[in-house]
Amino acid sequence: MKYPIVRNTKYDYVGQSYASSFPNLHKYPATMLPQIGIDILKEFNISNGKLLDPYCGSGSSFASALECGLTDLYGFDINPLAVLISKVKFTKISINQLLDTKKSFRDNIFEFLKNEENLKTLKTTNITNIEFWFSQQVIENLNLLKHFIYEIKDENIRNFFLVPFSETVRECSYTRNNEFKLYRMKSEDILNFNPDVVGVYFKKLEDTLFNYINFYFPKLEKDVSVDIQYSKFQPTKNYFDVVLTSPPYGDSRTTVAYGQFSTLSNEWTGIDYARKIDGMLMGGTKAKTNISKGIIADYISQINKEDNKRALEVSSFYNDLDSSIKKVADSTKKGGKSIYVVGNRTVKNIQLPTDQFIAEKFEENGFKHLKTYERLLSSKAMPSKNSPTNKTGKTVNTMLYEYIVICEKIK
Ligand SMILES: C[S@@+](CC[C@H](N)C(=O)[O-])C[C@H]1O[C@@H](n2cnc3c(N)ncnc32)[C@H](O)[C@@H]1O
């Protein structure tokens, strides 16, 4: 092993969950524990400067950063749902305005519902296969909520109200809620499924308000600036002081399907390319040739002996990670640190050393590897088993540990 790995139990956080320090405002797959970011930033004495997360998801790196005194934060993600969640968590909104809007929103809805026929007059949203995923009653009530949310003029407040809406879409659909992929409930469960959509929404709105007011708002002082964009990372030369991120650990199709998880929410909020998102994420398009250089090449060649298609998919993921690291490295200031929290997934029973790949690529781009810590993965909200053969039911343990890879820009 070229870059040594140190088992560090300090980063295990056994028994702790995301919620123990920053309750999430919305479910999201494979979130990083903010505790990891907090402790690693402290360990390397990083308490100011510009922080970048090129795969920011629901924004846990920003939670870590704020806790450590960093206030200039930049994030990117291609998944609109991820950007919505992060923006809402880290945008300062007047609590009084939120509460006033809640009151008028509620009054408008109850006034409208005095005549149930009104429901039939609302514009419906274009959702693929809508009747497969929602009952007629649920569709009408989601249309109602959406109609009044989009009457909210202030964009930040409207986004805030969209977060519980997105959770309500998921909870009131026929999706199996404990899965990240889109799977429909069994027919017998559908027969008994009749959610109170408006009731679910208001309960979620209360929870979102409670968590925002108590855990996020107090951290958003006047000088906090959080810039989050719906896009792939856009480089800026020598700009960032620290990069803290947890990238995907493989393509979305065979690992965590961020796009599928978010499809219904994204469609309900007007994203017409919602079904294409998994193909747009890292490793989403197949490479034409396999990677033949560097640490990962031998592993890919072993996979290739068994399955050429899988080897090309794996190559595609590492090609994307490679080109992203080049841009991230170029955008980091000299003396700046990169902190990547990654899992080493298994394909065809071969465990891929993503931690080594990341250290190697940063070193090729002007960085020096400082440390890699190994931590137990027990508390990460994602499956530790997946179906590497893509046959339902056939699973293997893929990842029990994850790795915190720290490098420093020296050139
Ligand atoms: C492991 S998750 C990040 C989770 C995040 N740390 C959190 O706590 O929520 C990886 C994220 O990378 C995003 N992603 C995948 N490919 C991307 C790309 N090429 N550019 C930007 N984001 C991408 C996915 O949408 C997903 O949100």
Ligand as a Chemical Component Dictionary entry (heavy atoms), coordinates in Angstrom:
data_LIG
# 
_chem_comp.id                   LIG 
_chem_comp.type                 NON-POLYMER 
_chem_comp.pdbx_formal_charge   0 
_chem_comp.three_letter_code    LIG 
# 
loop_
_chem_comp_atom.comp_id 
_chem_comp_atom.atom_id 
_chem_comp_atom.alt_atom_id 
_chem_comp_atom.type_symbol 
_chem_comp_atom.charge 
_chem_comp_atom.model_Cartn_x 
_chem_comp_atom.model_Cartn_y 
_chem_comp_atom.model_Cartn_z 
_chem_comp_atom.pdbx_ordinal 
LIG C1  C1  C 0  -21.914 11.049 -0.721  1  
LIG S1  S1  S 1  -22.986 12.250 -1.372  2  
LIG C2  C2  C 0  -22.584 13.683 -0.458  3  
LIG C3  C3  C 0  -23.316 13.685 0.827   4  
LIG C4  C4  C 0  -23.072 14.925 1.642   5  
LIG N1  N1  N 0  -21.755 14.950 2.210   6  
LIG C5  C5  C 0  -24.124 14.951 2.723   7  
LIG O1  O1  O 0  -23.810 14.810 3.871   8  
LIG O2  O2  O -1 -25.304 15.061 2.365   9  
LIG C6  C6  C 0  -22.343 12.593 -2.949  10 
LIG C7  C7  C 0  -23.060 13.700 -3.721  11 
LIG O3  O3  O 0  -22.367 13.892 -4.950  12 
LIG C8  C8  C 0  -23.311 14.336 -5.910  13 
LIG N2  N2  N 0  -22.665 14.178 -7.224  14 
LIG C9  C9  C 0  -22.408 13.047 -7.921  15 
LIG N3  N3  N 0  -21.737 13.326 -9.054  16 
LIG C10 C10 C 0  -21.537 14.664 -9.068  17 
LIG C11 C11 C 0  -20.893 15.575 -9.954  18 
LIG N4  N4  N 0  -20.303 15.151 -11.072 19 
LIG N5  N5  N 0  -20.862 16.882 -9.633  20 
LIG C12 C12 C 0  -21.457 17.339 -8.502  21 
LIG N6  N6  N 0  -22.097 16.532 -7.622  22 
LIG C13 C13 C 0  -22.140 15.223 -7.903  23 
LIG C14 C14 C 0  -24.532 13.480 -5.650  24 
LIG O4  O4  O 0  -25.698 14.099 -6.153  25 
LIG C15 C15 C 0  -24.506 13.417 -4.103  26 
LIG O5  O5  O 0  -25.330 14.414 -3.571  27 
# 
loop_
_chem_comp_bond.comp_id 
_chem_comp_bond.atom_id_1 
_chem_comp_bond.atom_id_2 
_chem_comp_bond.value_order 
_chem_comp_bond.pdbx_ordinal 
LIG C1  S1  SING 1  
LIG S1  C2  SING 2  
LIG S1  C6  SING 3  
LIG C2  C3  SING 4  
LIG C3  C4  SING 5  
LIG C4  N1  SING 6  
LIG C4  C5  SING 7  
LIG C5  O1  DOUB 8  
LIG C5  O2  SING 9  
LIG C6  C7  SING 10 
LIG C7  O3  SING 11 
LIG C7  C15 SING 12 
LIG O3  C8  SING 13 
LIG C8  N2  SING 14 
LIG C8  C14 SING 15 
LIG N2  C9  SING 16 
LIG N2  C13 SING 17 
LIG C9  N3  DOUB 18 
LIG N3  C10 SING 19 
LIG C10 C11 SING 20 
LIG C10 C13 DOUB 21 
LIG C11 N4  SING 22 
LIG C11 N5  DOUB 23 
LIG N5  C12 SING 24 
LIG C12 N6  DOUB 25 
LIG N6  C13 SING 26 
LIG C14 O4  SING 27 
LIG C14 C15 SING 28 
LIG C15 O5  SING 29 
# 
